[in-house]
Amino acid sequence: MAWLEFDRAGWTVTSPLGSAIIEEGIPFVRFETDEPTWDDPTVQTVALHRILRAQLTYVVVPGGYIGRTTCYELGRIVQAKQPVYFSDRPADLPIAIPASHILTPAQLVSRCVTEPPASLFTQAIGTYAEWERQLAAENYLEL
């Protein structure tokens, strides 16, 4: 489990807080640590606050699946220029994920000892990477 690997490394995990999923297979996942009186939009907003205050985000991608909520969160993460890494290549995500950002939790912990986390397109080369950097800088191209 990624959470345990990061916890053993002394990292603070901001979301999810290491608790179990209440019900599998529903459109919006809730964890046991989520406040039960909050509606789904409130739970999502709290999750985004936790995600975006972290130094990096690690996305667990079982069998290539990430889901629509995670896709939404990834959009916010990329736009905020936050570092994000993946356990595996997402099967249905229309952005390029550099191989340098697909790591096991142990590989990510080891990498962060020698180099700081980087956003997805910081070191990527190519037209798409340059255009992604322009998007993140809020410099919208007329194409």
N, CA, C and O atoms as a GROMACS GRO file, in nm:
protein
  572
    1MET      N    1   0.084  -0.118   0.000
    1MET     CA    2   0.000   0.000   0.000
    1MET      C    3   0.088   0.125   0.000
    1MET      O    4   0.179   0.136   0.082
    2ALA      N    5   0.062   0.217  -0.091
    2ALA     CA    6   0.143   0.337  -0.108
    2ALA      C    7   0.147   0.420   0.021
    2ALA      O    8   0.253   0.469   0.061
    3TRP      N    9   0.032   0.433   0.085
    3TRP     CA   10   0.024   0.515   0.207
    3TRP      C   11   0.125   0.466   0.311
    3TRP      O   12   0.193   0.547   0.373
    4LEU      N   13   0.134   0.336   0.330
    4LEU     CA   14   0.226   0.280   0.429
    4LEU      C   15   0.372   0.306   0.393
    4LEU      O   16   0.454   0.337   0.480
    5GLU      N   17   0.405   0.294   0.264
    5GLU     CA   18   0.542   0.320   0.219
    5GLU      C   19   0.582   0.465   0.247
    5GLU      O   20   0.692   0.492   0.296
    6PHE      N   21   0.492   0.558   0.218
    6PHE     CA   22   0.522   0.700   0.243
    6PHE      C   23   0.528   0.728   0.393
    6PHE      O   24   0.613   0.805   0.437
    7ASP      N   25   0.440   0.668   0.470
    7ASP     CA   26   0.441   0.686   0.614
    7ASP      C   27   0.571   0.634   0.674
    7ASP      O   28   0.630   0.700   0.761
    8ARG      N   29   0.617   0.518   0.630
    8ARG     CA   30   0.744   0.461   0.678
    8ARG      C   31   0.862   0.552   0.645
    8ARG      O   32   0.960   0.556   0.719
    9ALA      N   33   0.852   0.624   0.533
    9ALA     CA   34   0.960   0.716   0.493
    9ALA      C   35   0.956   0.847   0.572
    9ALA      O   36   1.044   0.932   0.559
   10GLY      N   37   0.852   0.862   0.656
   10GLY     CA   38   0.841   0.983   0.737
   10GLY      C   39   0.766   1.095   0.668
   10GLY      O   40   0.766   1.209   0.715
   11TRP      N   41   0.702   1.064   0.556
   11TRP     CA   42   0.626   1.165   0.483
   11TRP      C   43   0.490   1.183   0.550
   11TRP      O   44   0.434   1.089   0.605
   12THR      N   45   0.438   1.304   0.543
   12THR     CA   46   0.303   1.332   0.588
   12THR      C   47   0.209   1.312   0.470
   12THR      O   48   0.224   1.378   0.367
   13VAL      N   49   0.113   1.223   0.485
   13VAL     CA   50   0.014   1.198   0.380
   13VAL      C   51  -0.109   1.281   0.414
   13VAL      O   52  -0.168   1.265   0.521
   14THR      N   53  -0.147   1.371   0.323
   14THR     CA   54  -0.259   1.462   0.352
   14THR      C   55  -0.394   1.409   0.306
   14THR      O   56  -0.497   1.447   0.362
   15SER      N   57  -0.395   1.322   0.206
   15SER     CA   58  -0.523   1.270   0.156
   15SER      C   59  -0.501   1.149   0.068
   15SER      O   60  -0.411   1.155  -0.016
   16PRO      N   61  -0.575   1.042   0.080
   16PRO     CA   62  -0.664   1.014   0.192
   16PRO      C   63  -0.583   0.991   0.319
   16PRO      O   64  -0.462   0.967   0.313
   17LEU      N   65  -0.648   0.997   0.431
   17LEU     CA   66  -0.579   0.992   0.559
   17LEU      C   67  -0.551   0.850   0.607
   17LEU      O   68  -0.538   0.827   0.727
   18GLY      N   69  -0.542   0.756   0.516
   18GLY     CA   70  -0.506   0.620   0.552
   18GLY      C   71  -0.623   0.537   0.602
   18GLY      O   72  -0.603   0.436   0.668
   19SER      N   73  -0.742   0.580   0.571
   19SER     CA   74  -0.859   0.504   0.615
   19SER      C   75  -0.920   0.426   0.499
   19SER      O   76  -0.887   0.448   0.383
   20ALA      N   77  -1.008   0.336   0.534
   20ALA     CA   78  -1.070   0.250   0.435
   20ALA      C   79  -1.180   0.321   0.358
   20ALA      O   80  -1.240   0.417   0.406
   21ILE      N   81  -1.205   0.272   0.235
   21ILE     CA   82  -1.317   0.320   0.156
   21ILE      C   83  -1.445   0.261   0.215
   21ILE      O   84  -1.450   0.142   0.248
   22ILE      N   85  -1.547   0.345   0.230
   22ILE     CA   86  -1.673   0.300   0.290
   22ILE      C   87  -1.746   0.202   0.198
   22ILE      O   88  -1.792   0.098   0.244
   23GLU      N   89  -1.756   0.237   0.069
   23GLU     CA   90  -1.829   0.151  -0.024
   23GLU      C   91  -1.759   0.151  -0.159
   23GLU      O   92  -1.742   0.257  -0.221
   24GLU      N   93  -1.717   0.037  -0.205
   24GLU     CA   94  -1.650   0.023  -0.335
   24GLU      C   95  -1.751   0.038  -0.449
   24GLU      O   96  -1.869   0.008  -0.432
   25GLY      N   97  -1.703   0.084  -0.564
   25GLY     CA   98  -1.782   0.082  -0.686
   25GLY      C   99  -1.889   0.189  -0.700
   25GLY      O  100  -1.973   0.179  -0.789
   26ILE      N  101  -1.888   0.290  -0.615
   26ILE     CA  102  -1.985   0.399  -0.629
   26ILE      C  103  -1.917   0.516  -0.701
   26ILE      O  104  -1.794   0.525  -0.701
   27PRO      N  105  -1.996   0.605  -0.764
   27PRO     CA  106  -1.935   0.713  -0.843
   27PRO      C  107  -1.843   0.807  -0.764
   27PRO      O  108  -1.742   0.853  -0.817
   28PHE      N  109  -1.876   0.838  -0.639
   28PHE     CA  110  -1.793   0.928  -0.559
   28PHE      C  111  -1.751   0.853  -0.433
   28PHE      O  112  -1.834   0.826  -0.346
   29VAL      N  113  -1.624   0.822  -0.423
   29VAL     CA  114  -1.572   0.743  -0.312
   29VAL      C  115  -1.562   0.827  -0.186
   29VAL      O  116  -1.518   0.942  -0.190
   30ARG      N  117  -1.603   0.768  -0.077
   30ARG     CA  118  -1.585   0.830   0.054
   30ARG      C  119  -1.503   0.737   0.141
   30ARG      O  120  -1.511   0.614   0.130
   31PHE      N  121  -1.423   0.797   0.228
   31PHE     CA  122  -1.340   0.722   0.322
   31PHE      C  123  -1.400   0.730   0.462
   31PHE      O  124  -1.480   0.819   0.490
   32GLU      N  125  -1.360   0.638   0.547
   32GLU     CA  126  -1.411   0.636   0.684
   32GLU      C  127  -1.379   0.765   0.759
   32GLU      O  128  -1.453   0.804   0.849
   33THR      N  129  -1.270   0.833   0.721
   33THR     CA  130  -1.232   0.957   0.789
   33THR      C  131  -1.305   1.080   0.737
   33THR      O  132  -1.291   1.188   0.794
   34ASP      N  133  -1.385   1.066   0.628
   34ASP     CA  134  -1.462   1.180   0.578
   34ASP      C  135  -1.575   1.213   0.675
   34ASP      O  136  -1.639   1.123   0.730
   35GLU      N  137  -1.598   1.341   0.694
   35GLU     CA  138  -1.706   1.385   0.783
   35GLU      C  139  -1.840   1.339   0.724
   35GLU      O  140  -1.873   1.379   0.612
   36PRO      N  141  -1.917   1.257   0.796
   36PRO     CA  142  -2.040   1.202   0.739
   36PRO      C  143  -2.150   1.304   0.713
   36PRO      O  144  -2.242   1.277   0.636
   37THR      N  145  -2.143   1.420   0.776
   37THR     CA  146  -2.249   1.521   0.754
   37THR      C  147  -2.223   1.608   0.632
   37THR      O  148  -2.310   1.685   0.592
   38TRP      N  149  -2.105   1.597   0.571
   38TRP     CA  150  -2.072   1.677   0.454
   38TRP      C  151  -2.130   1.614   0.328
   38TRP      O  152  -2.135   1.492   0.315
   39ASP      N  153  -2.174   1.701   0.235
   39ASP     CA  154  -2.220   1.650   0.106
   39ASP      C  155  -2.097   1.624   0.016
   39ASP      O  156  -1.985   1.662   0.051
   40ASP      N  157  -2.120   1.560  -0.099
   40ASP     CA  158  -2.009   1.524  -0.188
   40ASP      C  159  -1.925   1.644  -0.232
   40ASP      O  160  -1.802   1.635  -0.231
   41PRO      N  161  -1.987   1.757  -0.271
   41PRO     CA  162  -1.902   1.871  -0.311
   41PRO      C  163  -1.812   1.922  -0.198
   41PRO      O  164  -1.700   1.966  -0.223
   42THR      N  165  -1.861   1.916  -0.075
   42THR     CA  166  -1.778   1.960   0.038
   42THR      C  167  -1.662   1.863   0.060
   42THR      O  168  -1.549   1.906   0.082
   43VAL      N  169  -1.690   1.734   0.054
   43VAL     CA  170  -1.584   1.634   0.068
   43VAL      C  171  -1.479   1.654  -0.041
   43VAL      O  172  -1.359   1.647  -0.014
   44GLN      N  173  -1.523   1.680  -0.166
   44GLN     CA  174  -1.430   1.701  -0.277
   44GLN      C  175  -1.346   1.826  -0.256
   44GLN      O  176  -1.225   1.824  -0.282
   45THR      N  177  -1.406   1.934  -0.210
   45THR     CA  178  -1.332   2.058  -0.187
   45THR      C  179  -1.228   2.041  -0.078
   45THR      O  180  -1.116   2.090  -0.090
   46VAL      N  181  -1.265   1.971   0.029
   46VAL     CA  182  -1.170   1.943   0.136
   46VAL      C  183  -1.055   1.858   0.081
   46VAL      O  184  -0.938   1.884   0.112
   47ALA      N  185  -1.087   1.758   0.000
   47ALA     CA  186  -0.983   1.675  -0.060
   47ALA      C  187  -0.887   1.759  -0.144
   47ALA      O  188  -0.766   1.739  -0.138
   48LEU      N  189  -0.940   1.853  -0.222
   48LEU     CA  190  -0.854   1.938  -0.304
   48LEU      C  191  -0.763   2.026  -0.218
   48LEU      O  192  -0.647   2.048  -0.253
   49HIS      N  193  -0.815   2.076  -0.108
   49HIS     CA  194  -0.729   2.154  -0.017
   49HIS      C  195  -0.615   2.067   0.034
   49HIS      O  196  -0.501   2.112   0.040
   50ARG      N  197  -0.645   1.943   0.071
   50ARG     CA  198  -0.541   1.852   0.120
   50ARG      C  199  -0.442   1.818   0.009
   50ARG      O  200  -0.321   1.817   0.032
   51ILE      N  201  -0.492   1.791  -0.109
   51ILE     CA  202  -0.406   1.755  -0.222
   51ILE      C  203  -0.314   1.870  -0.260
   51ILE      O  204  -0.193   1.850  -0.277
   52LEU      N  205  -0.369   1.989  -0.273
   52LEU     CA  206  -0.290   2.102  -0.324
   52LEU      C  207  -0.195   2.162  -0.220
   52LEU      O  208  -0.106   2.239  -0.256
   53ARG      N  209  -0.212   2.129  -0.093
   53ARG     CA  210  -0.115   2.176   0.006
   53ARG      C  211   0.001   2.079   0.022
   53ARG      O  212   0.099   2.109   0.089
   54ALA      N  213  -0.010   1.962  -0.041
   54ALA     CA  214   0.097   1.862  -0.034
   54ALA      C  215   0.212   1.902  -0.125
   54ALA      O  216   0.196   1.981  -0.218
   55GLN      N  217   0.328   1.847  -0.098
   55GLN     CA  218   0.445   1.874  -0.181
   55GLN      C  219   0.441   1.799  -0.312
   55GLN      O  220   0.504   1.840  -0.410
   56LEU      N  221   0.367   1.688  -0.315
   56LEU     CA  222   0.346   1.613  -0.438
   56LEU      C  223   0.224   1.526  -0.421
   56LEU      O  224   0.177   1.502  -0.310
   57THR      N  225   0.172   1.478  -0.534
   57THR     CA  226   0.058   1.387  -0.534
   57THR      C  227   0.101   1.257  -0.598
   57THR      O  228   0.171   1.255  -0.699
   58TYR      N  229   0.058   1.146  -0.536
   58TYR     CA  230   0.083   1.013  -0.590
   58TYR      C  231  -0.051   0.950  -0.622
   58TYR      O  232  -0.137   0.937  -0.534
   59VAL      N  233  -0.069   0.910  -0.747
   59VAL     CA  234  -0.195   0.852  -0.792
   59VAL      C  235  -0.176   0.701  -0.811
   59VAL      O  236  -0.092   0.657  -0.889
   60VAL      N  237  -0.255   0.625  -0.737
   60VAL     CA  238  -0.254   0.480  -0.753
   60VAL      C  239  -0.347   0.447  -0.870
   60VAL      O  240  -0.464   0.488  -0.871
   61VAL      N  241  -0.294   0.374  -0.967
   61VAL     CA  242  -0.364   0.347  -1.092
   61VAL      C  243  -0.382   0.196  -1.108
   61VAL      O  244  -0.307   0.132  -1.182
   62PRO      N  245  -0.481   0.137  -1.041
   62PRO     CA  246  -0.498  -0.009  -1.051
   62PRO      C  247  -0.545  -0.051  -1.190
   62PRO      O  248  -0.653  -0.012  -1.234
   63GLY      N  249  -0.463  -0.129  -1.258
   63GLY     CA  250  -0.499  -0.177  -1.391
   63GLY      C  251  -0.520  -0.067  -1.493
   63GLY      O  252  -0.593  -0.086  -1.590
   64GLY      N  253  -0.458   0.049  -1.472
   64GLY     CA  254  -0.471   0.161  -1.566
   64GLY      C  255  -0.591   0.251  -1.538
   64GLY      O  256  -0.609   0.350  -1.609
   65TYR      N  257  -0.672   0.219  -1.438
   65TYR     CA  258  -0.796   0.294  -1.412
   65TYR      C  259  -0.773   0.404  -1.309
   65TYR      O  260  -0.711   0.380  -1.205
   66ILE      N  261  -0.823   0.524  -1.338
   66ILE     CA  262  -0.816   0.631  -1.237
   66ILE      C  263  -0.952   0.690  -1.202
   66ILE      O  264  -0.968   0.742  -1.091
   67GLY      N  265  -1.049   0.684  -1.288
   67GLY     CA  266  -1.182   0.734  -1.256
   67GLY      C  267  -1.199   0.883  -1.283
   67GLY      O  268  -1.102   0.958  -1.295
   68ARG      N  269  -1.325   0.923  -1.292
   68ARG     CA  270  -1.353   1.062  -1.332
   68ARG      C  271  -1.320   1.163  -1.222
   68ARG      O  272  -1.278   1.274  -1.254
   69THR      N  273  -1.339   1.128  -1.096
   69THR     CA  274  -1.305   1.222  -0.989
   69THR      C  275  -1.155   1.247  -0.987
   69THR      O  276  -1.111   1.360  -0.971
   70THR      N  277  -1.077   1.141  -1.002
   70THR     CA  278  -0.932   1.157  -1.006
   70THR      C  279  -0.890   1.238  -1.128
   70THR      O  280  -0.797   1.318  -1.119
   71CYS      N  281  -0.956   1.218  -1.242
   71CYS     CA  282  -0.927   1.300  -1.360
   71CYS      C  283  -0.950   1.448  -1.331
   71CYS      O  284  -0.869   1.533  -1.368
   72TYR      N  285  -1.061   1.478  -1.263
   72TYR     CA  286  -1.090   1.617  -1.225
   72TYR      C  287  -0.979   1.671  -1.134
   72TYR      O  288  -0.929   1.782  -1.155
   73GLU      N  289  -0.941   1.592  -1.033
   73GLU     CA  290  -0.837   1.636  -0.941
   73GLU      C  291  -0.705   1.656  -1.014
   73GLU      O  292  -0.632   1.750  -0.985
   74LEU      N  293  -0.674   1.567  -1.109
   74LEU     CA  294  -0.550   1.581  -1.186
   74LEU      C  295  -0.548   1.711  -1.266
   74LEU      O  296  -0.444   1.776  -1.276
   75GLY      N  297  -0.662   1.747  -1.322
   75GLY     CA  298  -0.668   1.874  -1.393
   75GLY      C  299  -0.633   1.991  -1.303
   75GLY      O  300  -0.560   2.082  -1.343
   76ARG      N  301  -0.685   1.989  -1.182
   76ARG     CA  302  -0.656   2.096  -1.086
   76ARG      C  303  -0.508   2.093  -1.045
   76ARG      O  304  -0.445   2.197  -1.030
   77ILE      N  305  -0.454   1.973  -1.028
   77ILE     CA  306  -0.314   1.957  -0.988
   77ILE      C  307  -0.221   2.009  -1.098
   77ILE      O  308  -0.127   2.083  -1.071
   78VAL      N  309  -0.247   1.969  -1.222
   78VAL     CA  310  -0.163   2.013  -1.334
   78VAL      C  311  -0.172   2.164  -1.351
   78VAL      O  312  -0.069   2.229  -1.371
   79GLN      N  313  -0.291   2.220  -1.344
   79GLN     CA  314  -0.307   2.364  -1.360
   79GLN      C  315  -0.235   2.441  -1.248
   79GLN      O  316  -0.186   2.552  -1.270
   80ALA      N  317  -0.228   2.381  -1.129
   80ALA     CA  318  -0.159   2.445  -1.016
   80ALA      C  319  -0.008   2.422  -1.021
   80ALA      O  320   0.065   2.469  -0.933
   81LYS      N  321   0.040   2.351  -1.125
   81LYS     CA  322   0.183   2.323  -1.143
   81LYS      C  323   0.241   2.239  -1.028
   81LYS      O  324   0.359   2.252  -0.995
   82GLN      N  325   0.158   2.155  -0.970
   82GLN     CA  326   0.202   2.070  -0.860
   82GLN      C  327   0.261   1.940  -0.915
   82GLN      O  328   0.214   1.890  -1.016
   83PRO      N  329   0.363   1.886  -0.850
   83PRO     CA  330   0.418   1.758  -0.892
   83PRO      C  331   0.317   1.645  -0.872
   83PRO      O  332   0.248   1.640  -0.770
   84VAL      N  333   0.309   1.555  -0.970
   84VAL     CA  334   0.220   1.439  -0.960
   84VAL      C  335   0.290   1.319  -1.022
   84VAL      O  336   0.352   1.328  -1.128
   85TYR      N  337   0.279   1.206  -0.952
   85TYR     CA  338   0.340   1.082  -0.995
   85TYR      C  339   0.234   0.972  -0.995
   85TYR      O  340   0.132   0.984  -0.928
   86PHE      N  341   0.259   0.866  -1.070
   86PHE     CA  342   0.161   0.760  -1.090
   86PHE      C  343   0.224   0.623  -1.063
   86PHE      O  344   0.343   0.602  -1.087
   87SER      N  345   0.142   0.531  -1.014
   87SER     CA  346   0.188   0.393  -0.993
   87SER      C  347   0.199   0.318  -1.124
   87SER      O  348   0.279   0.225  -1.136
   88ASP      N  349   0.119   0.357  -1.222
   88ASP     CA  350   0.116   0.292  -1.353
   88ASP      C  351   0.063   0.395  -1.454
   88ASP      O  352   0.011   0.499  -1.414
   89ARG      N  353   0.077   0.367  -1.580
   89ARG     CA  354   0.027   0.459  -1.682
   89ARG      C  355  -0.126   0.451  -1.688
   89ARG      O  356  -0.181   0.342  -1.705
   90PRO      N  357  -0.195   0.565  -1.673
   90PRO     CA  358  -0.341   0.564  -1.686
   90PRO      C  359  -0.382   0.523  -1.828
   90PRO      O  360  -0.321   0.565  -1.926
   91ALA      N  361  -0.487   0.441  -1.836
   91ALA     CA  362  -0.531   0.388  -1.966
   91ALA      C  363  -0.610   0.490  -2.046
   91ALA      O  364  -0.605   0.488  -2.169
   92ASP      N  365  -0.682   0.578  -1.982
   92ASP     CA  366  -0.772   0.667  -2.054
   92ASP      C  367  -0.758   0.810  -2.003
   92ASP      O  368  -0.855   0.870  -1.955
   93LEU      N  369  -0.638   0.864  -2.015
   93LEU     CA  370  -0.612   1.002  -1.972
   93LEU      C  371  -0.546   1.073  -2.090
   93LEU      O  372  -0.436   1.035  -2.130
   94PRO      N  373  -0.610   1.176  -2.145
   94PRO     CA  374  -0.560   1.237  -2.268
   94PRO      C  375  -0.447   1.338  -2.248
   94PRO      O  376  -0.442   1.440  -2.317
   95ILE      N  377  -0.357   1.312  -2.154
   95ILE     CA  378  -0.236   1.392  -2.141
   95ILE      C  379  -0.118   1.296  -2.139
   95ILE      O  380  -0.130   1.181  -2.098
   96ALA      N  381  -0.005   1.345  -2.184
   96ALA     CA  382   0.116   1.264  -2.185
   96ALA      C  383   0.173   1.256  -2.045
   96ALA      O  384   0.188   1.358  -1.977
   97ILE      N  385   0.205   1.136  -2.002
   97ILE     CA  386   0.268   1.117  -1.871
   97ILE      C  387   0.412   1.071  -1.898
   97ILE      O  388   0.432   0.962  -1.950
   98PRO      N  389   0.511   1.154  -1.862
   98PRO     CA  390   0.649   1.113  -1.884
   98PRO      C  391   0.682   0.987  -1.803
   98PRO      O  392   0.631   0.970  -1.692
   99ALA      N  393   0.766   0.901  -1.856
   99ALA     CA  394   0.807   0.779  -1.785
   99ALA      C  395   0.868   0.812  -1.650
   99ALA      O  396   0.859   0.732  -1.556
  100SER      N  397   0.929   0.929  -1.638
  100SER     CA  398   0.990   0.971  -1.511
  100SER      C  399   0.889   0.992  -1.400
  100SER      O  400   0.926   1.005  -1.283
  101HIS      N  401   0.761   0.996  -1.436
  101HIS     CA  402   0.655   1.019  -1.338
  101HIS      C  403   0.571   0.895  -1.311
  101HIS      O  404   0.464   0.903  -1.250
  102ILE      N  405   0.620   0.778  -1.357
  102ILE     CA  406   0.554   0.650  -1.328
  102ILE      C  407   0.653   0.570  -1.244
  102ILE      O  408   0.750   0.515  -1.295
  103LEU      N  409   0.625   0.564  -1.115
  103LEU     CA  410   0.717   0.503  -1.019
  103LEU      C  411   0.640   0.427  -0.912
  103LEU      O  412   0.525   0.458  -0.883
  104THR      N  413   0.704   0.328  -0.854
  104THR     CA  414   0.649   0.264  -0.736
  104THR      C  415   0.667   0.362  -0.619
  104THR      O  416   0.747   0.454  -0.628
  105PRO      N  417   0.594   0.342  -0.511
  105PRO     CA  418   0.616   0.430  -0.395
  105PRO      C  419   0.762   0.429  -0.348
  105PRO      O  420   0.818   0.534  -0.316
  106ALA      N  421   0.824   0.311  -0.345
  106ALA     CA  422   0.964   0.303  -0.301
  106ALA      C  423   1.057   0.380  -0.396
  106ALA      O  424   1.149   0.448  -0.351
  107GLN      N  425   1.032   0.370  -0.527
  107GLN     CA  426   1.113   0.444  -0.624
  107GLN      C  427   1.096   0.595  -0.606
  107GLN      O  428   1.192   0.670  -0.617
  108LEU      N  429   0.973   0.638  -0.578
  108LEU     CA  430   0.948   0.780  -0.559
  108LEU      C  431   1.018   0.832  -0.433
  108LEU      O  432   1.080   0.938  -0.435
  109VAL      N  433   1.009   0.757  -0.325
  109VAL     CA  434   1.078   0.797  -0.202
  109VAL      C  435   1.228   0.808  -0.227
  109VAL      O  436   1.291   0.904  -0.184
  110SER      N  437   1.284   0.709  -0.295
  110SER     CA  438   1.427   0.710  -0.325
  110SER      C  439   1.465   0.829  -0.412
  110SER      O  440   1.566   0.895  -0.387
  111ARG      N  441   1.385   0.857  -0.516
  111ARG     CA  442   1.413   0.969  -0.605
  111ARG      C  443   1.411   1.102  -0.529
  111ARG      O  444   1.496   1.188  -0.552
  112CYS      N  445   1.315   1.118  -0.440
  112CYS     CA  446   1.301   1.246  -0.369
  112CYS      C  447   1.416   1.272  -0.271
  112CYS      O  448   1.430   1.383  -0.221
  113VAL      N  449   1.496   1.170  -0.243
  113VAL     CA  450   1.616   1.189  -0.160
  113VAL      C  451   1.720   1.268  -0.237
  113VAL      O  452   1.795   1.346  -0.180
  114THR      N  453   1.725   1.246  -0.370
  114THR     CA  454   1.832   1.307  -0.450
  114THR      C  455   1.785   1.423  -0.537
  114THR      O  456   1.867   1.504  -0.580
  115GLU      N  457   1.653   1.434  -0.562
  115GLU     CA  458   1.605   1.545  -0.645
  115GLU      C  459   1.465   1.586  -0.600
  115GLU      O  460   1.386   1.503  -0.555
  116PRO      N  461   1.436   1.714  -0.612
  116PRO     CA  462   1.303   1.760  -0.570
  116PRO      C  463   1.194   1.713  -0.666
  116PRO      O  464   1.221   1.690  -0.784
  117PRO      N  465   1.072   1.698  -0.615
  117PRO     CA  466   0.960   1.661  -0.704
  117PRO      C  467   0.942   1.767  -0.813
  117PRO      O  468   0.966   1.886  -0.792
  118ALA      N  469   0.901   1.721  -0.932
  118ALA     CA  470   0.883   1.812  -1.045
  118ALA      C  471   0.743   1.794  -1.103
  118ALA      O  472   0.688   1.684  -1.102
  119SER      N  473   0.687   1.904  -1.154
  119SER     CA  474   0.557   1.893  -1.220
  119SER      C  475   0.572   1.814  -1.350
  119SER      O  476   0.684   1.795  -1.399
  120LEU      N  477   0.460   1.768  -1.404
  120LEU     CA  478   0.462   1.677  -1.518
  120LEU      C  479   0.543   1.727  -1.637
  120LEU      O  480   0.615   1.649  -1.699
  121PHE      N  481   0.533   1.853  -1.668
  121PHE     CA  482   0.589   1.902  -1.794
  121PHE      C  483   0.713   1.988  -1.775
  121PHE      O  484   0.758   2.053  -1.870
  122THR      N  485   0.769   1.988  -1.655
  122THR     CA  486   0.887   2.070  -1.628
  122THR      C  487   1.004   2.032  -1.719
  122THR      O  488   1.069   2.120  -1.777
  123GLN      N  489   1.031   1.903  -1.732
  123GLN     CA  490   1.146   1.858  -1.809
  123GLN      C  491   1.109   1.793  -1.942
  123GLN      O  492   1.197   1.758  -2.021
  124ALA      N  493   0.979   1.777  -1.966
  124ALA     CA  494   0.936   1.712  -2.091
  124ALA      C  495   0.969   1.802  -2.210
  124ALA      O  496   0.969   1.924  -2.198
  125ILE      N  497   0.998   1.739  -2.323
  125ILE     CA  498   1.028   1.815  -2.444
  125ILE      C  499   0.924   1.782  -2.550
  125ILE      O  500   0.861   1.676  -2.547
  126GLY      N  501   0.908   1.872  -2.641
  126GLY     CA  502   0.812   1.853  -2.749
  126GLY      C  503   0.708   1.964  -2.748
  126GLY      O  504   0.695   2.039  -2.652
  127THR      N  505   0.636   1.973  -2.857
  127THR     CA  506   0.537   2.078  -2.872
  127THR      C  507   0.432   2.072  -2.762
  127THR      O  508   0.400   2.174  -2.702
  128TYR      N  509   0.376   1.952  -2.736
  128TYR     CA  510   0.272   1.941  -2.634
  128TYR      C  511   0.323   1.989  -2.498
  128TYR      O  512   0.249   2.055  -2.425
  129ALA      N  513   0.449   1.957  -2.465
  129ALA     CA  514   0.505   1.995  -2.335
  129ALA      C  515   0.517   2.148  -2.325
  129ALA      O  516   0.486   2.206  -2.222
  130GLU      N  517   0.563   2.211  -2.432
  130GLU     CA  518   0.573   2.356  -2.432
  130GLU      C  519   0.435   2.420  -2.419
  130GLU      O  520   0.418   2.517  -2.346
  131TRP      N  521   0.338   2.366  -2.490
  131TRP     CA  522   0.202   2.421  -2.483
  131TRP      C  523   0.141   2.398  -2.344
  131TRP      O  524   0.066   2.482  -2.295
  132GLU      N  525   0.173   2.284  -2.281
  132GLU     CA  526   0.125   2.260  -2.144
  132GLU      C  527   0.186   2.361  -2.048
  132GLU      O  528   0.118   2.410  -1.958
  133ARG      N  529   0.314   2.392  -2.065
  133ARG     CA  530   0.377   2.493  -1.979
  133ARG      C  531   0.313   2.629  -2.000
  133ARG      O  532   0.298   2.706  -1.905
  134GLN      N  533   0.274   2.660  -2.124
  134GLN     CA  534   0.206   2.786  -2.152
  134GLN      C  535   0.069   2.790  -2.083
  134GLN      O  536   0.030   2.892  -2.027
  135LEU      N  537  -0.004   2.677  -2.086
  135LEU     CA  538  -0.131   2.670  -2.015
  135LEU      C  539  -0.113   2.697  -1.866
  135LEU      O  540  -0.187   2.776  -1.807
  136ALA      N  541  -0.016   2.630  -1.806
  136ALA     CA  542   0.008   2.646  -1.663
  136ALA      C  543   0.047   2.789  -1.628
  136ALA      O  544   0.019   2.836  -1.518
  137ALA      N  545   0.112   2.858  -1.721
  137ALA     CA  546   0.152   2.998  -1.700
  137ALA      C  547   0.037   3.095  -1.732
  137ALA      O  548   0.054   3.216  -1.723
  138GLU      N  549  -0.079   3.041  -1.768
  138GLU     CA  550  -0.196   3.120  -1.807
  138GLU      C  551  -0.168   3.207  -1.928
  138GLU      O  552  -0.223   3.316  -1.943
  139ASN      N  553  -0.082   3.156  -2.016
  139ASN     CA  554  -0.052   3.220  -2.143
  139ASN      C  555  -0.121   3.137  -2.251
  139ASN      O  556  -0.063   3.041  -2.302
  140TYR      N  557  -0.242   3.173  -2.284
  140TYR     CA  558  -0.326   3.094  -2.372
  140TYR      C  559  -0.295   3.129  -2.518
  140TYR      O  560  -0.314   3.243  -2.561
  141LEU      N  561  -0.249   3.031  -2.592
  141LEU     CA  562  -0.207   3.049  -2.729
  141LEU      C  563  -0.326   3.058  -2.823
  141LEU      O  564  -0.430   2.996  -2.799
  142GLU      N  565  -0.310   3.133  -2.929
  142GLU     CA  566  -0.412   3.139  -3.035
  142GLU      C  567  -0.371   3.041  -3.142
  142GLU      O  568  -0.289   3.074  -3.229
  143LEU      N  569  -0.426   2.924  -3.138
  143LEU     CA  570  -0.388   2.819  -3.233
  143LEU      C  571  -0.501   2.790  -3.328
  143LEU      O  572  -0.488   2.705  -3.416
   0.00000   0.00000   0.00000
